[in-house]
């Protein structure tokens, strides 16, 4: 009965959110990289920027915890069609981990599960423990996460005290660099694959050291090739609109194809582009043997294609014609 109650409550909230998002708005296309501040949910930040831009359609690429700050890519209009590629990109974080206290959420916002007053962890022991978490590792997704069970985020169940059985997931930690270790506070620089839970990494580190641990600060400084240096804070965006209007905000939008520059570029003549846009696969000279490609009609980005088993370029995810 409790699980059904959580489901009903979540559905009600989802319906309210759908009503909120109805309306015309402007059909704008592009990406803004937000430097999210602590205390905000990713969706709250998205909706604030969406209202600032008076945008019709928007989405973010992967949630940041309310406690976390840093790079949050926000996609508008047709740019939502490339959002999955930003979501799948590697991420880089600066993390502050506190030893001696374990919480149910893995961060300082959670309820305390264990406190250990006497902590005897040497730097060499810490480095050896951190090294164990580099490479492909198994993680159990935390209950306080946006991962869904029967269409409902796990954190909604966690708030009701419902524990859902979860499966271990493989993730890849590319690199962990120890930046500082003092007074049982560990500062690390982590580069990892999509789907890596830094809170779980900290919790597992605490268990490995036998003293418990949790995240007290988390800052994402890179998503794919985009770094914190190219991000804007919400206050900055509000000030820019105040002084320059919507036009000044529009100038900040990064073209959607900039999110997928790792894909080879394929230039199409108008006739061939018309075939692609009608759903046909076409033979072209000098294309990759396989994989995804960026498609351009002359200089205009028209979407993402794929090299099929016949060696043809086939449409995969096209931009709406009126936006070309």
For each residue, the residues with C-beta under 8 A, 3 or more apart:
1: 4 5
2: 5 6 160 161 162
3: 6 7 150 157 162
4: 1 7 8
5: 1 2 8 9 160
6: 2 3 9 10 152 156 157 160 162
7: 3 4 10 11 150 151 152
8: 4 5 11 12
9: 5 6 12 13 156
10: 6 7 13 14 151 152 153 156
11: 7 8 14 15
12: 8 9 15 16
13: 9 10 16 17
14: 10 11 17 18
15: 11 12 18 19
16: 12 13 19 20
17: 13 14 20 21
18: 14 15 21 22
19: 15 16 22
20: 16 17 47
21: 17 18
22: 18 19
23: 56
24: 56
25: 50 54 55 56 57
26: 53 54 55 56 246
27: 56 57 77 322 323
28: 53 55 56 76 77 250 253
29: 76 77 78 79 253 256 319 323
30: 75 76 77 79 250 253 254 255 256
31: 73 74 75 76 79 86 253 254 255 256 258 259
32: 49 53 73 74 76 232 237 252 253 254
33: 71 72 73 74 223 226 230 231 232 254
34: 45 49 71 72 73 74 231 232 233 234 237
35: 69 70 71 72 228 231 232 233
36: 40 42 45 64 68 69 70 71 72 234
37: 40 45 69 233 234
38: 66 67 68 69
39: 66 67
40: 36 37 44 45 66 234
41: 44 45 63 66
42: 36 45 46 60 62 63 64 72
43: 46 47 60 63
44: 40 41 47 48
45: 34 36 37 40 41 42 48 49 60 72 74 234
46: 42 43 49 50 58 59 60 72 74
47: 20 43 44 50 51
48: 44 45 51 52 234
49: 32 34 45 46 52 53 58 74 234 237
50: 25 46 47 53 55 58 74 76
51: 47 48 54
52: 48 49 237 238 241 249
53: 26 28 32 49 50 58 76 246 249 250
54: 25 26 51 246
55: 25 26 28 50 58 76 77
56: 23 24 25 26 27 28 77
57: 25 27 76 77 80
58: 46 49 50 53 55 74 75 76 77 80
59: 46 74 75 80 83
60: 42 43 45 46 63 72 73 74 75 83
61: 72 73 75 83 84 86 87 223
62: 42 73 86 87 91 194 223
63: 41 42 43 60 146
64: 36 42 68 69 70 72 218 220
65: 68 107 109 199 218
66: 38 39 40 41 109
67: 38 39 107 108 109 215 217 218
68: 36 38 64 65 218 219 220
69: 35 36 37 38 64 218 219 220
70: 35 36 64 93 218 219 220 221 228 231
71: 33 34 35 36 91 220 221 222 223 226 227 228 231
72: 33 34 35 36 42 45 46 60 61 64 220 231
73: 31 32 33 34 60 61 62 83 86 223 226 259
74: 31 32 33 34 45 46 49 50 58 59 60
75: 30 31 58 59 60 61 79 80 82 83 86 256
76: 28 29 30 31 32 50 53 55 57 58 79 80 253
77: 27 28 29 30 55 56 57 58 80 323
78: 29 81 256 319 320 323
79: 29 30 31 75 76 82 83 256 259
80: 57 58 59 75 76 77 83
81: 78 256 303 304 317 318 319
82: 75 79 85 86 256 257 259 260 304 317
83: 59 60 61 73 75 79 80 86 87 259
84: 61 87 88
85: 82 88 89 224 259 260
86: 31 61 62 73 75 82 83 89 223 224 226 259
87: 61 62 83 84 194
88: 84 85 194
89: 85 86 194 223 224 225
90: 174 191 192 193 194 222 224
91: 62 71 191 192 193 194 196 220 222 223
92: 189 190 191 192 220 221 222 223
93: 70 189 190 192 198 218 219 220 221
94: 179 187 188 189 217 218 219 221
95: 187 188 189 190 198 201 202 215 217 218 219
96: 185 186 187 215 216 217 218
97: 185 186 187 188 202 205 206 213 214 215 216
98: 101 108 184 185 186 213 214 215 216
99: 119 121 184 185 186 206 209 211 212 213
100: 115 116 117 119 184 211 212 213
101: 98 112 114 115 116 212 213 214
102: 112 113 114 115 203 206 207 212 213 214
103: 106 107 108 109 110 111 112 113 214
104: 110 111 113 143 144 158
105: 109 110 111 142 143 144 158 199 214
106: 103 110 142 144 197 199 200 202 203 214 215
107: 65 67 103 110 199 202 214 215 216 218
108: 67 98 103 214 215 216
109: 65 66 67 103 105
110: 103 104 105 106 107 144 214
111: 103 104 105
112: 101 102 103 115
113: 102 103 104 212
114: 101 102 212
115: 100 101 102 112 212
116: 100 101 119 211 212
117: 100
118:
119: 99 100 116 184 211
120:
121: 99 125 126 184 209 211
122: 125 126
123: 126 127 178 181
124: 127 128
125: 121 122 128 129 209
126: 121 122 123 129 130 178 181 186 209
127: 123 124 130 131 178
128: 124 125 131 132
129: 125 126 132 133 205 208 209
130: 126 127 133 134 176 178 188 205
131: 127 128 134 176
132: 128 129 208
133: 129 130 137 173 176 201 204 205
134: 130 131 173 174 175 176
135: 172 173
136: 170 171 172
137: 133 170 171 172 173
138: 168 169 170
139: 168 169 171 196 197 200 201 204
140: 166 167 168 169 200
141: 145 147 154 166 169 197 200
142: 105 106 145 154 197 199 200 203
143: 104 105 154 155 157 158 163 164 166
144: 104 105 106 110 154 155 158 199
145: 141 142 153 154 155 197
146: 63 153 154 155
147: 141 153 154 166
148: 151 152 153 154
149: 152 154 157 164
150: 3 7
151: 7 10 148
152: 6 7 10 148 149 156 157
153: 10 145 146 147 148 156
154: 141 142 143 144 145 146 147 148 149 157 158 164 166
155: 143 144 145 146 158 159
156: 6 9 10 152 153 159 160
157: 3 6 143 149 152 154 160 162 163 164
158: 104 105 143 144 154 155 161 162 163
159: 155 156
160: 2 5 6 156 157
161: 2 158
162: 2 3 6 157 158
163: 143 157 158
164: 143 149 154 157
165:
166: 140 141 143 147 154
167: 140
168: 138 139 140
169: 138 139 140 141 195
170: 136 137 138
171: 136 137 139 192 193 194 195 196 197
172: 135 136 137 192 193 196
173: 133 134 135 137 176 190 191 192 193 196 201
174: 90 134 191 192 193
175: 134 189 190 191
176: 130 131 133 134 173 188 189 190
177: 188 189 190
178: 123 126 127 130 181 186 187 188
179: 94 187 188 189
180: 185 186 187
181: 123 126 178 185 186 187
182: 185
183:
184: 98 99 100 119 121
185: 96 97 98 99 180 181 182 216
186: 96 97 98 99 126 178 180 181 205 213
187: 94 95 96 97 178 179 180 181
188: 94 95 97 130 176 177 178 179
189: 92 93 94 95 175 176 177 179
190: 92 93 95 173 175 176 177 196 198 201
191: 90 91 92 173 174 175 222
192: 90 91 92 93 171 172 173 174 196 198
193: 90 91 171 172 173 174 196
194: 62 87 88 89 90 91 171
195: 169 171
196: 91 139 171 172 173 190 192 193 201
197: 106 139 141 142 145 171 200 201
198: 93 95 190 192 201 202 215 218
199: 65 105 106 107 142 144 202 203 214 215 218
200: 106 139 140 141 142 197 203 204
201: 95 133 139 173 190 196 197 198 204 205
202: 95 97 106 107 198 199 205 206 213 214 215
203: 102 106 142 199 200 206 207 213 214
204: 133 139 200 201 207 208
205: 97 129 130 133 186 201 202 208 209 213
206: 97 99 102 202 203 209 211 212 213 214
207: 102 203 204 210 212
208: 129 132 204 205
209: 99 121 125 126 129 205 206 213
210: 207
211: 99 100 116 119 121 206
212: 99 100 101 102 113 114 115 116 206 207
213: 97 98 99 100 101 102 186 202 203 205 206 209
214: 97 98 101 102 103 105 106 107 108 110 199 202 203 206
215: 67 95 96 97 98 106 107 108 198 199 202 218
216: 96 97 98 107 108 185
217: 67 94 95 96
218: 64 65 67 68 69 70 93 94 95 96 107 198 199 215
219: 68 69 70 93 94 95 228
220: 64 68 69 70 71 72 91 92 93 223 228
221: 70 71 92 93 94 227 228
222: 71 90 91 92 191 225 226 227 228
223: 33 61 62 71 73 86 89 91 92 220 226
224: 85 86 89 90 259
225: 89 222 261 262
226: 33 71 73 86 222 223 230 259
227: 71 221 222 230 231
228: 35 70 71 219 220 221 222 231
229:
230: 33 226 227
231: 33 34 35 70 71 72 227 228
232: 32 33 34 35 236 237 240 252
233: 34 35 37 236 237
234: 34 36 37 40 45 48 49 237 238
235: 238 239
236: 232 233 239 240
237: 32 34 49 52 232 233 234 240 241 249 252
238: 52 234 235 241 242
239: 235 236 242 243
240: 232 236 237 243 244 248 249 252
241: 52 237 238 244 245 246 248 249
242: 238 239
243: 239 240 248
244: 240 241 247 248 249
245: 241 248 249
246: 26 53 54 241 249 250
247: 244 250 251
248: 240 241 243 244 245 251 252
249: 52 53 237 240 241 244 245 246 252 253
250: 28 30 53 246 247 253
251: 247 248
252: 32 232 237 240 248 249
253: 28 29 30 31 32 76 249 250
254: 30 31 32 33 258 259
255: 30 31 258 301
256: 29 30 31 75 78 79 81 82 259 260 301 319
257: 82 260 261 294 301
258: 31 254 255 261
259: 31 73 79 82 83 85 86 224 226 254 256
260: 82 85 256 257 263 292 294 304
261: 225 257 258 294
262: 225
263: 260 291 292 293 294 304
264: 287 288 291 293 294
265: 293 294 296
266: 284 287 293 294 295 296 305 313
267: 296 298
268: 272 273 276 284 295 296 297 298 302
269: 272 273 298
270: 273 274 297 298
271: 274 275
272: 268 269 275 276 282 284
273: 268 269 270 276 277 295 297 302
274: 270 271 277 278
275: 271 272 278 280 282
276: 268 272 273 279 280 282 295 302 305 313 314 315 318
277: 273 274 302 315 318 321
278: 274 275
279: 276 315
280: 275 276 315
281: 308 310 312 313 314 315
282: 272 275 276 312 313
283: 311 312 313
284: 266 268 272 287 312 313
285:
286:
287: 264 266 284 293 307 311 313
288: 264 291 293 307
289: 307 311
290: 307
291: 263 264 288 306 307
292: 260 263 304 305 306 316
293: 263 264 265 266 287 288 304 305 306 307 313
294: 257 260 261 263 264 265 266 301 304 305
295: 266 268 273 276 301 302 303 304 305 313 315 318
296: 265 266 267 268 299 300 301 302
297: 268 270 273 300 302 324
298: 267 268 269 270
299: 296
300: 296 297 324
301: 255 256 257 294 295 296 319 324
302: 268 273 276 277 295 296 297 318 319 324
303: 81 295 315 316 317 318 319
304: 81 82 260 263 292 293 294 295 316 317 318
305: 266 276 292 293 294 295 313 314 315 316
306: 291 292 293 313 314 316
307: 287 288 289 290 291 293 311 312 313 314
308: 281 311 312 313 314
309:
310: 281
311: 283 287 289 307 308
312: 281 282 283 284 307 308
313: 266 276 281 282 283 284 287 293 295 305 306 307 308
314: 276 281 305 306 307 308
315: 276 277 279 280 281 295 303 305 318
316: 292 303 304 305 306
317: 81 82 303 304
318: 81 276 277 295 302 303 304 315
319: 29 78 81 256 301 302 303 323 324
320: 78 323 324
321: 277 324
322: 27
323: 27 29 77 78 319 320
324: 297 300 301 302 319 320 321
